[in-house]
Amino acid sequence: MIDVLVVDDDPLVRSALGLMLGGQPDVRVVGEAADGRAGIDAAQELRPDVVLMDIRMPVLDGLAATIELRTHPDPPHVIVLTTFDADDYVLRALAAGADGFLLKDTPPTEILQAIRRVADGDPMLSPSVTRSLIKQVAPPDSSRANRAQERLSCLTERERDVALAVGRGLSNAEIAAELYLSVPTVKAHVSRLFEKLDVTNRVQIAIVVHDAGMI
């Protein structure tokens, strides 16, 4: 069962998401909050697997709340859910450590798919979106390339293979099939990549790989 916390200052949005997710056999809403500060408190108490986080909220906005959540031990996955699709919001959300970004008019089936994939440790951004974001946030640069190659030098050959696959936007299952590994083994490699590269999400792994000229 995937436990979800909904953090949004609009009670209608919270109600709609609760109704949509409530009928799923593998997903349940364990709580809701109307601002970022209350969301952090609720996350500490309820220990959800995934937080659906609005951006513009009173008291503490969703980006600041996401940054703070990422400092906690074993933090939940965060999907930013907003009405604003500006590139700046996407980049700021990912820089804050969010695991994904969805617009509120995203079809319910896609929101559910995103929740399931993020809870399983997979990226919810499509490869095309990932590549677009990488180009915006990390334009080619020789000094960046040198730093990225230095960061990747600590990886084993298999970890580099997994990093490259992550950079191409593949899911854990797709990486497992391509590299003839089990999904748990891929997850273990990705966890080590987070630690060795000092990143918090898969898009940041892709940025390092891109900077190093591997994709």
Secondary structure, DSSP 8 states (H G I E B T S, - for coil): -EEEEEE-S-HHHHHHHHHHHHT-SSEEEEEEESSHHHHHHHHHHH--SEEEE-SS-SSS-HHHHHHHHHTSSS--EEEEEES---HHHHHHHHHTT-SEEEETTS-HHHHHHHHHHHHTT---S-HHHHHHHHHHH----HHHHHHHHHHHTTS-HHHHHHHHHHHTT--HHHHHHHHT--HHHHHHHHHHHHHHHT-SSHHHHHHHHHHTT--
